[in-house]
């Protein structure tokens, strides 16, 4: 254990602990923007600067390790002015549309500016301008509001294992997004929504389906029903400050009826049947070599297989060299790449359609697939986009 003194408060922590975690253990608040416990500690934002006795300059507390007898000051005039300048610099290259921003009131950058008493930005000049990526069915990406905290990049790589986000461009034009400026809809994004959950600003948000819902509720010719997922009744309360796990089923039903829904259905039992039905339906389509009108969660599975489980794909080398990929059957006499230990499914993309193929992979290869792959493919329910992709609007009812 190591003894440190933070703002005159003695605290004992384990060796290797950062100043930030030691301060939190002592009940001392140090503001942060890029820090995400156990996921992202890179000292990029410099909002968590502190004064360390003996150090020549202010140090980022999220990456500065404690040592025996270390003395730290977190609220001196020098520290406050440095933090305020950092936030002002971020605001100088940030859109001033807080009143219309979807994250207004829940934006960490906005909260920091209020806490530090920033009423005007001293630094003015050119601002970065990037196109908004709103082609995805679930996520809207506005690089103009990105503060380069790299939280989304870290959670996508270290937690989800998808690794589709990274820093692109350099200097003043730096931002975080898919490589080569691609849209989220063009890459192997699993639409899990974890990047949206950790984004401190409005750079990453969910697509908004409220307009369509209100339009339906206002249409007297429509009988509008709603069936909340079983988990919603014990998670919705958190949004209103209730303890985690509080059952708000009655309040939720009353609120939905007051909003104008004609019927509120309980889908507790139906959810279990849906899981079995969707699994059976997906297997049926795989076996019949078609993905005709696939449900969104099945689309995620297909997209994940295409982009992450490429060892399941039928390799180009198994087709005749003179033929385009997928344009014909495999050449006669070609041997399978793997021994037939376990049969899995692979997928070929042919424009807007898809064809499922079967191939064999060894047991070791099949078991080497990360667990997130299967949970991402079949268990991700948030965010659920509205409306569905255009080519799957006519999906058959469950």
N, C-alpha and C positions, 0 to 999 in steps of 0.2 A: 504494500500500500504506500501511497505517496501523499504527503501533507502539503497543501497549497493554501494560499490566502487570496481570496477574491473579494475586493471592496471591503477589506477588513474582516471578512468572515472566513474562519478556518474550516476547511473541508478535507476529508480524507477520501481519496479515490484510488482505483487500481492504476498501476503503471500502464502507460499507453493511452489513457483517457485524454480526450481533447479538453481544452479550456472551456469550450462551449458546453460539453456534457457535465463538466465539473461545476460550472456556474448554475446549470439547471438543477443539479443535485442540491446545491446550496440555496435554491429558490430565487436565484438572480436571473432576470430576463435579459437576454442579448438578442437583438433583432437579427433575423436571417431572411434570405430570399432564395438562394440556390441550394441551401442545405436540405437534405432528405435523409433522415436517420437510417443507417445501415445500407443506403442505396447510393446517395450522392453527397460526397464531402470533398469538394474540390477548391473551395475558396475563390470562386469565380466572381461573385457579386461584390465582395468587399463590404457588405453591409454589416457584417459581424466583427468589424475591427475593434480591437481592445488595446490598451496600453499595458505592456509588460515591462516591469522594472528591470533595467539593464539592457533592454533591446533598443537599437537605434531608431527603429520606426514602429509604427502601429502594426499589429499582427492579426491575421484572420483567425478568429478563435475556433472555427470549425475544423481546422487542420493543424492547429498548434498544440503539440503534446505537452502535458504537464510534467514537471520535474520537482524533486524534493525542494521545499522552501520557496517555490515560485510565487511571486506576488503580482497580481493582476488588478488593473483598474478598468472598469467597464463604463463609467459614466462621467469622465472628466470632460472639460470644455473642449479639449483637443479631439477627443473621441467623438463627441456629439457633432462638432463641425465637420469632421471627416465623413461621418455617416451621412449627414445632411447633404454634403457636396456630391457624394456617390449617388444618392437617390435623385438629386436634381439633374445630374448628368443622364441618368436613365430616363427621366421625364422629358428631357430636352429632345430625345429621339423617340418619343412615344406619342401616338395619336391622342389628342385632347378631346376625346368623345365619350368621356366617362358617363354622361347622362344617358346615352343611348347604348352603351356597352352592356352586353349580357352579363358580364361579371361585376357590374357596378354594385358596390356594397359588399362584395365577396372577393374583391381583388386585393391581393397581398401588397402590391405596389401602391395602390391607393391608400391602404391602411397605414403603410409605413410613412407615406407623405403626410397623412393627418397626424400621426403620432409625433413626427419631427417638426410639426408646425410650418410646413412649406405652403406658403400662400401664393408664391410666384416663382417662376423659374428664371434664374439669372442668366442661364446659358441659352442663347438662341442661335439658329443657323440652319443649315441644310438638314433635312431628315431623310432617312432611308425609305424607299418606296418599293414595295414588293406586291405582286399580284396575289389576290386572295384565292386560296384553293378550296372551293366549295363543291367540287364534283363528287366527293365521296358521299355515300348514302347515309353515313352516320356521324362523320366528324368534319368540322369546318376549321381550316387552318389559316390564320391571319398572321403572316410573318412580321407585319408592321408592328405588332404588339409584343413580339418576342423580346425578352430581356436577356437572352443568352444564359439562362440559369442551368441549362442542360439537364433539368430534371426528367423531361420526357425522354431524352436520349438514354439516360441511365436506367429508367424503369423499363423501357422497351428492350434494352440489351440485357440487363442483369436480372430482372424479375421475370419478364415475359419470354425472353430468349429469342425474340423476333429480329431485333437489331436492324430496323429499317430507317432509323433517324440518325442524323449526324450533322456536324458543322459543315456548311457549304459556303463558298466564297471566302474572302479574307478582309481583314480590317473593318472599315466602316460599313461594308456591304455584307458582313458576316450574318448568317442566320442559321437556324436549325431546321432541317427538313430532309426529305428523301434525296438520295444522291442524284446529281445531274439535273436538279430542278423538277423532277417528276412529281405528278400529283399523287395523293394517297390512293386514288382509285386505280392508278396504273401499276402499283407495286404490290408486294406480298403482305400488306397490312391485314391483320386478323380482326380488326375492328373491335378490339377488346375494350377500348376506352380508358385504359390505365393512364395514357399520356394526358388525357383530358382531366382526370382526377388529380394529377399532381401539378398541372400547369398553374403558376401563381397569378397569371393575368388572363386576358381574353384571347391569347394567341391560339389556344386550342379549345374548342367548344363543341358541344353536341348539336346536331341539326335540330331545328325547332319545328315540331309538328303541331304547335298550339293553334296556328292559324286555321289549319284544316279541321281541327277538332271543334273550334268555336264556330266555324262555318257549318259543320254538321249539326251542332246543337241549336243553331239559329234557324235551321231549315225546318219549317213545320211539316214538310212532306216526309221527313225522315224519323224513324223510330230508333233512337240511338241507345245502344246498350254498352256496358263496360264490364270486363272481367279481370280485375287486378290479379297479378300473380300471387301465389300463397305467401311469398316472403315479404311482400310489400307491407302487409299489416303489422309486421314487427320491426320494420326498418324505417317506415315513414315518420315515426315519432321523433327520430333523431334530428330531422330537419327543423323541428319545432322545439328543440332543447330538452326533450324528454330523455330519460335514461335509456341506454342501449337495450333493445329487446322488449320495450314496452308495446303491448298489444293495443293498437288504436283502430281495430276493425270497425267498431261502432261509429267512431268519429269519422273514419274514412268514408263509410257508406253514406252517412248523413251529409257529408260535404259533397260527395258525388251527386246525390239527388238534388241538392240545392243548386249545383252548377247547371243542372238541366238534363242529366242522363235519365232516360225513361226506365231503365232496368239496370240493376247492379247484380251480377251473377257471381256466385262463389265457384271458383275453378279448382278447389283443393284436390278433389278426386280426379277431375279431368286432367290435371297436370301430370299425374302419374300415367294415365292412359296415353297422353300426348307423347311422353317420352318413349313409351314402347311403340306407339304407332309411327312416330317419326323415324325411329331406328329401323323398324321393319320396312318402312317405305324406302328409306335410303339404301338398305341392302337389296331390296327388290330392284331398284333402278340400277344399282351396280351390276347385279347379275344379268340384267337385260340390256346392258350396254347403252344406257340412255340416262340423261339427266334432264329430261324434258322441262318440267316446271318445278325447279328445286326451291325448297324453303331457304330463307336467308341463312340460317345456321348451317345448313348443308352446303351452301355456297362458301361459307367460311372454311368448312372442312376441305372442300375441293381446292380452294385457293391456297390453303395451308399445305396440302399435299403437293400441289404444283410447285410451290416456292421453297418449301423446307424439307420435304421428304422426297427429294428428287431420286433417291435410290429406288423408289417404287415405280418410277416412270419407265415406260418402254423406251430403251435407248434408240437413238437415230440409227445406230449401226446395225440394228436388226432389220431394217428396211432396205430395200434395194437402193444402192447408191444413186441410181439415175432418177429415183422418184422423190418427190417432195415429202417431207415428214408427215406421216399420217395419211398420205394419199393412196396407199395401197397396202396389201398384206405383207407380212414379213417374207423375206426371201427364203425359199425352201432350203432345208439343210442347215440353217443357222442354229447354233447351239445357244441355250439360255446362258445368261451371264452368271447366274448363281445356281447352286445345287438346290433341288426342290425340297427344302426343309420346312418352309412355312409359306403358304400362299397368301399374298396380300394384293391389294388393288392399286393400280396406278392410273394416271389420267393424262390424256393428250388434249391440248387446247387447239381447236380448229376454228379460229375466228371467234364468233359469238356462240358457237356450239361446243360441245365437249363429248368426247368418246372415252369410255372407261375400258381399260385393258387389264388383263391379269398377268401376273408374273410371280416367280418364286424368289424369295430372299432367304438367306440363312437365318437360323434362329438367333444367332448372336447379333446380326444386323437389325432384326426386328426388335429385339429387346433393348438395343442401344438408342432407340428413339426416345427423346426426353418426354417426361410425363406431361409437361406443359402442352406438348403437341396435341395430345388427345383431349385434354381439358379445354384447350383453346378452341378446338374444332367442335366440340359437342356440348360445352357447358357455358359458353359465353352468351349472356342475355342482355348485356348493357354495353353501349347504348343501343336500343332498338330503333332503327330509323323509320321515318315516315316520309313519303310512301315507299313501297318496295321498289326494287330496280324495275325499270320499264319493261324489260323483256320477260319479267316474271309476274306481271300484274295479274294474269289470269290463273294464278295458282289454285289448284283444287282445294276445297275446304277439307279440314281434318275430320 
